[in-house]
Amino acid sequence: MDCAVIKFLHLIRAGSQAETIDTVRGIFTEGKAIYTGSKFLEKTHIQIAVVNLDCIKAVFRVPRSVIKQ
């Protein structure tokens, strides 16, 4: 769904002769506060959509053994 929204917005911009956008970043706040009174939430995350693939210079993968579950 997020991808469809981004693509639709780019179609609207293309039809209006607006400047193209290479990347889109969104912050999503979800979950409960990590402690009482906190503005940091358990599932807050950032999503980045790269529209222009020429912006990607390299890809780095974190080994599963390093990721805490």
N, CA and C atoms as a LAMMPS dump frame, in Angstrom:
ITEM: TIMESTEP
0
ITEM: NUMBER OF ATOMS
207
ITEM: BOX BOUNDS ff ff ff
-5.0000000000000000e+02 5.0000000000000000e+02
-5.0000000000000000e+02 5.0000000000000000e+02
-5.0000000000000000e+02 5.0000000000000000e+02
ITEM: ATOMS id mol type element x y z
1 1 1 N 0.831 -1.196 0
2 1 2 C 0 0 0
3 1 3 C 0.875 1.259 0
4 2 1 N 1.935 1.259 0.823
5 2 2 C 2.822 2.43 0.864
6 2 3 C 3.406 2.702 -0.519
7 3 1 N 3.827 1.65 -1.2
8 3 2 C 4.413 1.781 -2.534
9 3 3 C 3.399 2.38 -3.507
10 4 1 N 2.16 1.935 -3.431
11 4 2 C 1.116 2.449 -4.322
12 4 3 C 0.888 3.946 -4.095
13 5 1 N 0.916 4.377 -2.84
14 5 2 C 0.735 5.797 -2.519
15 5 3 C 1.879 6.622 -3.107
16 6 1 N 3.109 6.155 -2.928
17 6 2 C 4.279 6.873 -3.456
18 6 3 C 4.192 6.969 -4.983
19 7 1 N 3.88 5.859 -5.644
20 7 2 C 3.773 5.862 -7.108
21 7 3 C 2.671 6.815 -7.573
22 8 1 N 1.542 6.825 -6.88
23 8 2 C 0.436 7.706 -7.252
24 8 3 C 0.837 9.177 -7.109
25 9 1 N 1.508 9.508 -6.019
26 9 2 C 1.958 10.89 -5.829
27 9 3 C 2.928 11.31 -6.927
28 10 1 N 3.788 10.4 -7.365
29 10 2 C 4.714 10.721 -8.449
30 10 3 C 3.971 10.923 -9.771
31 11 1 N 2.912 10.167 -9.99
32 11 2 C 2.098 10.371 -11.192
33 11 3 C 1.449 11.749 -11.183
34 12 1 N 0.943 12.161 -10.037
35 12 2 C 0.327 13.484 -9.914
36 12 3 C 1.355 14.564 -10.202
37 13 1 N 2.554 14.434 -9.609
38 13 2 C 3.605 15.431 -9.816
39 13 3 C 4.043 15.479 -11.277
40 14 1 N 4.153 14.319 -11.917
41 14 2 C 4.582 14.266 -13.324
42 14 3 C 3.565 14.989 -14.207
43 15 1 N 2.28 14.839 -13.893
44 15 2 C 1.227 15.492 -14.669
45 15 3 C 1.19 16.995 -14.479
46 16 1 N 1.787 17.49 -13.401
47 16 2 C 1.759 18.927 -13.122
48 16 3 C 3.081 19.614 -13.473
49 17 1 N 3.965 18.894 -14.152
50 17 2 C 5.274 19.448 -14.534
51 17 3 C 6.136 19.803 -13.328
52 18 1 N 5.856 19.212 -12.177
53 18 2 C 6.631 19.477 -10.958
54 18 3 C 7.998 18.791 -11.049
55 19 1 N 8.938 19.297 -10.281
56 19 2 C 10.274 18.721 -10.226
57 19 3 C 10.197 17.275 -9.742
58 20 1 N 11.032 16.399 -10.296
59 20 2 C 11.022 14.997 -9.872
60 20 3 C 11.67 14.846 -8.497
61 21 1 N 11.308 13.777 -7.824
62 21 2 C 11.826 13.491 -6.49
63 21 3 C 12.56 12.161 -6.563
64 22 1 N 13.786 12.115 -6.023
65 22 2 C 14.592 10.904 -6.064
66 22 3 C 14.267 9.928 -4.947
67 23 1 N 14.016 10.453 -3.748
68 23 2 C 13.731 9.594 -2.595
69 23 3 C 12.632 10.204 -1.733
70 24 1 N 11.962 9.334 -0.996
71 24 2 C 10.912 9.762 -0.071
72 24 3 C 11.183 9.075 1.259
73 25 1 N 11.085 9.835 2.354
74 25 2 C 11.304 9.274 3.689
75 25 3 C 10.064 9.527 4.529
76 26 1 N 9.64 8.5 5.249
77 26 2 C 8.487 8.643 6.126
78 26 3 C 8.785 8.087 7.499
79 27 1 N 8.305 8.769 8.521
80 27 2 C 8.482 8.315 9.904
81 27 3 C 7.131 7.83 10.415
82 28 1 N 7.121 6.626 10.942
83 28 2 C 5.883 6.018 11.412
84 28 3 C 6.012 5.724 12.9
85 29 1 N 5.159 6.334 13.694
86 29 2 C 5.177 6.127 15.149
87 29 3 C 4.121 5.086 15.501
88 30 1 N 4.572 4.006 16.129
89 30 2 C 3.667 2.907 16.468
90 30 3 C 4.051 2.299 17.81
91 31 1 N 3.092 1.689 18.442
92 31 2 C 3.342 0.947 19.67
93 31 3 C 3.184 1.792 20.919
94 32 1 N 3.533 1.166 22.032
95 32 2 C 3.425 1.807 23.344
96 32 3 C 4.715 2.56 23.655
97 33 1 N 4.617 3.514 24.56
98 33 2 C 5.799 4.253 25.013
99 33 3 C 6.795 3.268 25.628
100 34 1 N 8.101 3.491 25.393
101 34 2 C 9.094 2.552 25.931
102 34 3 C 9.241 2.677 27.446
103 35 1 N 8.799 3.809 27.99
104 35 2 C 8.683 3.983 29.44
105 35 3 C 7.663 5.089 29.683
106 36 1 N 7.127 5.188 30.869
107 36 2 C 6.091 6.161 31.194
108 36 3 C 6.54 7.577 30.866
109 37 1 N 5.74 8.269 30.075
110 37 2 C 6.033 9.646 29.709
111 37 3 C 6.944 9.798 28.499
112 38 1 N 7.445 8.682 27.97
113 38 2 C 8.354 8.737 26.829
114 38 3 C 7.616 9.058 25.531
115 39 1 N 8.278 9.766 24.633
116 39 2 C 7.751 9.999 23.293
117 39 3 C 8.337 8.986 22.309
118 40 1 N 9.293 8.157 22.783
119 40 2 C 9.83 7.074 21.97
120 40 3 C 8.901 5.876 22.112
121 41 1 N 8.473 5.312 20.991
122 41 2 C 7.548 4.191 21.015
123 41 3 C 8.235 2.903 20.576
124 42 1 N 7.689 1.763 20.995
125 42 2 C 8.308 0.456 20.763
126 42 3 C 8.538 0.13 19.288
127 43 1 N 7.625 0.516 18.425
128 43 2 C 7.704 0.09 17.023
129 43 3 C 7.894 1.256 16.048
130 44 1 N 8.338 2.396 16.549
131 44 2 C 8.578 3.532 15.659
132 44 3 C 9.667 3.147 14.658
133 45 1 N 9.452 3.5 13.391
134 45 2 C 10.434 3.161 12.367
135 45 3 C 10.395 4.171 11.222
136 46 1 N 11.417 4.124 10.413
137 46 2 C 11.532 5.01 9.252
138 46 3 C 11.553 4.136 8.007
139 47 1 N 10.808 4.548 6.986
140 47 2 C 10.847 3.864 5.699
141 47 3 C 11.394 4.831 4.66
142 48 1 N 12.238 4.312 3.797
143 48 2 C 12.807 5.118 2.722
144 48 3 C 12.446 4.453 1.402
145 49 1 N 11.856 5.228 0.49
146 49 2 C 11.536 4.741 -0.857
147 49 3 C 12.462 5.445 -1.835
148 50 1 N 13.268 4.653 -2.541
149 50 2 C 14.172 5.21 -3.537
150 50 3 C 13.498 5.094 -4.891
151 51 1 N 13.162 6.232 -5.478
152 51 2 C 12.487 6.275 -6.768
153 51 3 C 13.512 6.202 -7.899
154 52 1 N 14.6 6.944 -7.748
155 52 2 C 15.666 6.981 -8.743
156 52 3 C 16.763 6.019 -8.298
157 53 1 N 16.842 4.853 -8.933
158 53 2 C 17.796 3.826 -8.522
159 53 3 C 19.245 4.258 -8.706
160 54 1 N 19.5 5.298 -9.476
161 54 2 C 20.858 5.829 -9.609
162 54 3 C 21.365 6.415 -8.294
163 55 1 N 20.473 6.644 -7.343
164 55 2 C 20.864 7.182 -6.037
165 55 3 C 21.49 6.119 -5.141
166 56 1 N 21.305 4.852 -5.471
167 56 2 C 21.861 3.774 -4.661
168 56 3 C 23.292 3.519 -5.114
169 57 1 N 24.234 3.749 -4.226
170 57 2 C 25.655 3.59 -4.543
171 57 3 C 26.184 2.228 -4.109
172 58 1 N 25.601 1.638 -3.056
173 58 2 C 26.048 0.341 -2.559
174 58 3 C 24.961 -0.245 -1.658
175 59 1 N 25.056 -1.526 -1.407
176 59 2 C 24.133 -2.211 -0.508
177 59 3 C 24.957 -2.956 0.523
178 60 1 N 24.624 -2.775 1.784
179 60 2 C 25.326 -3.446 2.868
180 60 3 C 24.329 -4.304 3.635
181 61 1 N 24.681 -5.531 3.87
182 61 2 C 23.803 -6.439 4.61
183 61 3 C 24.419 -6.751 5.968
184 62 1 N 23.59 -6.712 6.993
185 62 2 C 24.033 -7.045 8.348
186 62 3 C 23.83 -8.548 8.541
187 63 1 N 24.868 -9.27 8.967
188 63 2 C 24.717 -10.72 9.191
189 63 3 C 23.637 -10.996 10.24
190 64 1 N 22.864 -12.037 10.021
191 64 2 C 21.793 -12.399 10.965
192 64 3 C 22.33 -12.608 12.38
193 65 1 N 23.545 -13.105 12.493
194 65 2 C 24.126 -13.37 13.816
195 65 3 C 24.32 -12.082 14.639
196 66 1 N 24.325 -10.938 13.985
197 66 2 C 24.527 -9.658 14.668
198 66 3 C 23.189 -9.053 15.106
199 67 1 N 22.112 -9.433 14.453
200 67 2 C 20.79 -8.85 14.733
201 67 3 C 20.212 -9.447 15.991
202 68 1 N 19.823 -8.577 16.936
203 68 2 C 19.205 -9.039 18.179
204 68 3 C 17.72 -9.218 17.933
205 69 1 N 17.172 -10.302 18.401
206 69 2 C 15.75 -10.595 18.18
207 69 3 C 14.952 -10.249 19.411
